[in-house]
Structures are given as structure tokens and as C-alpha cells.
Amino acid sequence: MAPRDARKASTVVCVGTLFERVGGQPYFDALVQRFYQAVEGDETLRVMYPDDLRESIEHLALFLGQYWGGPPTYSEQRGHPRLRMRHAPFVIGLAERDAWLDHMTGAVRESGVDADTTAELIAYFEMASRTLINSR
């Protein structure tokens, strides 16, 4: 028979959704604010956005909050995300994708979350941004 300590069951720690781990919607609101501050000065990306960024900021923050386990506010207000369809009117090549990803990665790194959460967020943004490329 194994010693008593060797027979202990492993402990599973439930940490909740990423939304909960980062503190909820305020994290995504601040993340998106930082991202759009960088976009405002980016010649490649700024032309894709309306002059007033308030709606864009709100939409992205709500989408990210919902995606990472928060309330379905984005879908309740705007319907299914349909990211490719919503981005189809814009020419998104590697330069646009790289600029977007660079600013979002910077915003995540500045957010102060732990390394695992940073890696999880950046992996998602890398994947999602690749799917929106529609031009060479």
C-alpha cells in the first residue's frame, strides 16, 4: 500500500472564466481604450475607423468581454459578432493586420495581467487577426 501522502487526490482549482480572472468588463474597457489610443496615431489603421471612435471602442470592449465569458451584451445589442462579415468592407492585408496586432499586443502587455493570461489573450488576437486578412 502506498504511503498516505502518495494517495491524496489531486486538487483541481477552478479559476473561472478569463473575464472573471481579469476583474470583469472594466479590464476590457481599459484594454480597448489603450488599444484605440495607439490606433489614433497610426496612419495605416486610423483611416479605417470613423472620426468619432466612441462606438468602435464600445463595440470592441463589449465583444471581448462577451467572448471571454462576460454577459452577452454585445450580442443582445448587435446580434451575432460575424467578424469576417463586419470587417469585409475594409482592405485588411498583412500591414493592417500587423499594425492592429502590434497595438493590441501592446495594450495587453501594458494591462498588468499575469503571464499566462497575457499569452492566452495574445494567442487569441493572433488567431483572430489572421482570419480577417482579405487582401494581399
C-alpha positions as CSV (number, residue, x, y, z in Angstrom):
1,M,0.0,0.0,0.0
2,A,1.3,3.5,-0.9
3,P,2.1,5.9,1.9
4,R,-0.8,8.1,2.9
5,D,0.6,11.2,1.2
6,A,1.0,9.5,-2.1
7,R,-2.6,8.5,-2.2
8,K,-4.0,12.1,-1.9
9,A,-6.3,13.1,-4.7
10,S,-5.0,15.8,-6.9
11,T,-6.5,19.2,-6.2
12,V,-8.3,21.0,-9.1
13,V,-8.6,24.7,-8.6
14,C,-11.4,26.4,-10.5
15,V,-10.3,29.8,-11.5
16,G,-13.4,30.8,-13.5
17,T,-13.5,32.4,-16.9
18,L,-10.8,34.8,-18.1
19,F,-13.5,37.5,-17.8
20,E,-13.7,36.8,-14.1
21,R,-10.0,36.4,-13.6
22,V,-9.2,39.8,-15.0
23,G,-11.8,41.6,-13.0
24,G,-14.7,41.7,-15.5
25,Q,-15.7,44.3,-18.0
26,P,-13.6,47.2,-16.6
27,Y,-10.5,45.2,-17.7
28,F,-11.7,45.0,-21.3
29,D,-12.9,48.7,-21.3
30,A,-9.4,49.8,-20.3
31,L,-7.7,47.4,-22.7
32,V,-9.7,48.7,-25.6
33,Q,-9.1,52.3,-24.5
34,R,-5.3,51.7,-24.6
35,F,-5.6,50.0,-28.0
36,Y,-7.5,52.8,-29.6
37,Q,-5.1,55.4,-28.2
38,A,-2.5,53.7,-30.3
39,V,-4.8,53.4,-33.3
40,E,-5.5,57.2,-33.2
41,G,-1.9,57.9,-34.2
42,D,-1.5,55.0,-36.7
43,E,-1.6,56.2,-40.3
44,T,-2.3,52.6,-41.6
45,L,-5.3,51.9,-39.3
46,R,-6.8,55.3,-38.5
47,V,-8.4,55.7,-42.0
48,M,-10.5,52.5,-41.4
49,Y,-12.3,54.0,-38.4
50,P,-14.9,56.7,-38.1
51,D,-13.8,60.2,-36.9
52,D,-15.6,59.5,-33.6
53,L,-14.2,56.3,-32.1
54,R,-16.7,56.0,-29.2
55,E,-18.9,53.4,-30.9
56,S,-15.9,51.4,-32.1
57,I,-14.5,51.4,-28.5
58,E,-17.8,50.3,-27.0
59,H,-18.4,47.6,-29.6
60,L,-14.9,46.0,-29.2
61,A,-14.9,46.2,-25.4
62,L,-18.4,44.5,-25.2
63,F,-17.4,41.9,-27.8
64,L,-14.2,41.0,-25.9
65,G,-16.0,40.9,-22.6
66,Q,-18.6,38.5,-24.0
67,Y,-16.1,36.4,-25.8
68,W,-14.1,35.8,-22.6
69,G,-17.1,34.8,-20.5
70,G,-18.9,38.0,-19.7
71,P,-22.5,38.9,-20.2
72,P,-24.0,38.6,-23.8
73,T,-24.4,42.4,-24.0
74,Y,-22.7,42.6,-27.4
75,S,-25.0,40.0,-29.0
76,E,-28.0,41.5,-27.4
77,Q,-27.2,44.9,-28.9
78,R,-25.7,43.9,-32.2
79,G,-26.5,40.3,-32.9
80,H,-24.0,37.6,-33.8
81,P,-20.5,39.0,-34.0
82,R,-19.9,37.9,-37.6
83,L,-16.4,39.2,-37.5
84,R,-15.4,38.5,-41.1
85,M,-18.6,40.0,-42.5
86,R,-18.3,43.1,-40.3
87,H,-14.7,43.6,-41.5
88,A,-15.3,42.7,-45.2
89,P,-15.7,46.3,-46.3
90,F,-12.1,47.1,-45.2
91,V,-9.0,46.2,-47.0
92,I,-7.0,44.1,-44.5
93,G,-3.7,42.9,-45.7
94,L,-0.6,41.9,-43.7
95,A,0.4,45.5,-43.0
96,E,-3.1,46.3,-41.5
97,R,-3.2,43.0,-39.6
98,D,0.3,43.5,-38.2
99,A,-0.4,47.1,-37.1
100,W,-3.6,46.0,-35.4
101,L,-2.0,43.1,-33.7
102,D,1.0,45.2,-32.6
103,H,-1.2,47.8,-30.9
104,M,-3.4,45.1,-29.3
105,T,-0.4,43.1,-28.1
106,G,1.0,46.3,-26.6
107,A,-2.3,47.1,-24.9
108,V,-2.4,43.6,-23.4
109,R,1.2,43.7,-22.2
110,E,0.5,47.1,-20.5
111,S,-2.6,45.7,-18.8
112,G,-0.7,44.2,-15.9
113,V,-2.3,40.7,-16.1
114,D,-0.2,37.6,-15.3
115,A,2.0,35.9,-18.0
116,D,-0.5,33.0,-18.6
117,T,-3.4,35.4,-19.2
118,T,-1.2,37.6,-21.4
119,A,-0.3,34.6,-23.5
120,E,-3.9,33.4,-23.8
121,L,-5.1,36.8,-24.9
122,I,-2.3,37.4,-27.4
123,A,-2.8,33.9,-28.9
124,Y,-6.5,34.7,-29.5
125,F,-5.7,38.0,-31.0
126,E,-3.1,36.5,-33.3
127,M,-5.6,33.8,-34.5
128,A,-8.5,36.2,-34.9
129,S,-6.5,38.8,-36.7
130,R,-5.2,36.2,-39.2
131,T,-8.8,35.3,-40.1
132,L,-9.7,38.9,-41.0
133,I,-7.0,39.2,-43.7
134,N,-8.8,39.7,-47.0
135,S,-6.2,41.2,-49.2
136,R,-2.5,40.7,-50.2
